[in-house]
Amino acid sequence: MSFIHDDFLLASPLARRLYHEVAAVQPIIDYHSHLPPQDVAGDRRFGNLFEIWLAGDHYKWRAMRSNGEAEHYCTGGASPYEKFLALARTMPHCLRNPLYHWCHLELKRYFGIDVLLNPETAPQIWEQAEARLADADRGARGILADFKVEVVCTTDDPADGLGHHQAIADAGIGCRILPTFRPDPLLKVESGAVFSGYVERLGAAADVDVATFRGVLGALEKRHEAFHAMGGRLSDHGLPQVPCHFVNEAEAARIYDKARMGRAVSGEEQQQFATFILVHSGRLDAQKGWVKQLHLGPLRNNNSRQLRALGPDAGFDSIGDWPQAQALARYLDYLDSDGCLPKTILYNINPADNYVMGSMAGNFMDGSLAGKIQLGAGWWFLDQKEGMEWQINALSNLGLLSHWVGMLTDSRSFMSFPRHEYFRRIFCNLLAKDAASGEVPDDFAVLGDLVQRVCYGNARRFFGFYGE
C-alpha cells in the first residue's frame, strides 16, 4: 500500500465514511491566503517543482537548514534542481514532522506520485512532475478548478491597485479571487521616511491629498470602499499584540503631523496611533458587514545576521510569548461599546493562547449572528495535526464547534490546497474517535451535518461572498 492511500489518517469505518461521503465532496473556500493575484490573472505556468513547490517556502527552508543543508540550497544561488535534491536529502529525516505528510500528499494529488521522496527517487519525481506541469490543466487556473476551489481571498495592501483582481473578474473564471484589506503599514508611524513614502502611495492609490491626517483617513476609507466593490469582505492585521492605547482623532493627527515633519515618534505615540487606525478600520469593517481577522503573537526576524543578508520572511520567525488577553479584551470592548464590533476571527500562534482566545470570543457574542466572534484555525506553527486538534478541542470546550468556519491555507503556493484535505481527514477522524468512545452520538446524519458545516457551509454563510 502506498503511504498516501484512500484512507490516510482515517482510523475507523465511521471516519472513512464521514470523509469520503461528506468532507471530500465539499468545495473549498480558502478565505485567508497569500496567493499572488497576478498569477491567476496571467494564468501562470510552472516549469518545474522548484517554481511551484520550493520557491519562497520557508517551512521547507527551515527543515533543510535543520538537516545541515547550506543556505546556498535554500535561498542562495544553487540551481532549482540542486535545491530540489537538497529537499530530497532532507525528506527522509522529516518523519513525524508535518512536512512529511504535506509533501507526500501534494505529490500524490498534483502529480499522481506514490513513491516516497528521497535521494534515490528524486530524479524520477522531478521528471514526472515536470511532465505533468506541461499539461494544459496545470496552470494556475486549472489547479483552482481541479481542486474545486470556489473562493480564494488574497492578502492585499490598500495602497496597491486592484488591477489583477479586476482582470480575473473580467475573465469570468470559475473561482472568485477576492482581495483582503491589510493596512498594517499604516500603523508604523515610527518608521520615518518609510511611513511618509507609504502614505503618499496610499494617497495616490485613492487619489486623495494626504497632507493632513483627515486626508489619510479619507484615503483609507476610499480604498476600503474600492475593495468592497471588488468583492472583498475581510480585513486582516498581523501583530504581536493588539495595541490598546486609545486617543481621539485630534491626538492621532498630532502624532501624524509630527511623523510627517520628520520628528521622532515615541513608543507610546506609536501605540496610540496604531490603536486609532485599528479602531477606525474596525468601524469601517462593521459598517460594511466585513469580517476582521487578527493574527496575533509571532516573534519575527529573530536572526539579525540572516535578516541583514536575506531580508524578512526567510524562515527565521517563531512563536512569541506576549500576554494577549487584556489588550485584546480592551480593543474588542472599545468597538463593542460603540456598537461597531465587526465579525471577528482571532488567530493565535502560541498554543498557550488557545483557551485565552477561545474564552475571549464568548465575551462578545451579542445574539446578532451565530459565531460572530471566532477562534481561528490553527495558524502557522499550529497548522499541523496536533495543533489542529488542540484548536478544535479548545473551540469545542469553550464555544460552539458547529458554527466554526473551518480551515484555510494561509499560503503563497498553488500546491497548498491539499491542506484542506489534510484538515478534513483529521477532523473526521477526531469525530469518529469521539463517537467510538461515546462522547458524541454514533449517528452518521448528525456528524455528517457537522462535517459539512465546518468544511464548507459555515464559511459560505459567514463571509457573505454570495450575498446570502
C-alpha positions, 0 to 999 in steps of 0.5 A: 500500500502506498503511504498516501492511500484512500484512507490516510489518517482515517482510523475507523469505518465511521471516519472513512465514511464521514470523509469520503461521503461528506468532507471530500465532496465539499468545495473549498473556500480558502478565505485567508491566503497569500496567493499572488493575484497576478498569477491567476490573472496571467494564468501562470505556468510552472516549469518545474517543482522548484517554481511551484513547490520550493520557491519562497517556502520557508517551512521547507527552508527551515527543515533543510537548514535543520538537516545541515543543508547550506543556505546556498540550497535554500535561498542562495544561488544553487540551481532549482534542481540542486535545491530540489535534491537538497529537499530530497536529502532532507525528506527522509529525516522529516518523519513525524514532522508535518512536512512529511505528510504535506509533501507526500500528499501534494505529490500524490494529488498534483502529480499522481506520485506514490513513491516516497521522496528521497535521494534515490527517487528524486530524479524520477519525481522531478521528471514526472512532475515536470511532465505533468506541469506541461499539461494544459490543466496545470496552470494556475487556473486549472489547479483552482478548478481541479481542486474545486476551489470556489473562493480564494481571498488574497492578502492585499495592501490598500495602497496597491491597485486592484488591477489583477483582481479586476482582470480575473473578474473580467475573465469570468473564471470559475473561482472568485479571487477576492482581495483582503484589506491589510493596512498594517503599514499604516500603523508604523508611524515610527518608521520615518521616511518609510511611513511618509513614502507609504502614505503618499502611495496610499494617497495616490492609490485613492487619489486623495491629498494626504497632507493632513491626517483627515486626508489619510483617513479619507484615503483609507476609507476610499480604498476600503470602499474600492475593495468592497466593490471588488468583492472583498469582505475581510480585513486582516492585521498581523501583530504581536499584540493588539495595541490598546492605547486609545486617543481621539482623532485630534491626538492621532493627527498630532502624532501624524503631523509630527511623523510627517515633519520628520520628528521622532515618534515615541513608543507610546505615540506609536501605540496610540496611533496604531490603536486609532487606525485599528479602531477606525478600520474596525468601524469601517469593517462593521459598517460594511458587514466585513469580517476582521481577522487578527493574527496575533503573537509571532516573534519575527526576524529573530536572526539579525545576521540572516535578516541583514543578508536575506531580508524578512520572511526567510524562515527565521520567525517563531512563536512569541510569548506576549500576554494577549488577553487584556489588550485584546479584551480592551480593543474588542470592548472599545468597538463593542461599546460603540456598537461597531464590533465587526465579525471577528476571527482571532488567530493565535500562534502560541498554543498557550493562547488557545483557551485565552482566545477561545474564552475571549470570543464568548465575551462578545457574542451579542445574539446578532449572528451565530459565531460572530466572534471566532477562534481561528484555525490553527495558524502557522506553527499550529497548522499541523495535526496536533495543533489542529486538534488542540484548536478544535478541542479548545473551540469545542470546550469553550464555544460552539464547534458547529458554527466554526468556519473551518480551515484555510491555507494561509499560503503563497503556493498553488500546491497548498490546497491539499491542506484542506484535505489534510484538515478534513481527514483529521477532523473526521477522524477526531469525530469518529474517535469521539463517537467510538468512545461515546462522547458524541452520538454514533449517528452518521446524519448528525456528524455528517451535518457537522462535517459539512458545516465546518468544511464548507457551509459555515464559511459560505454563510459567514463571509457573505461572498454570495450575498446570502 
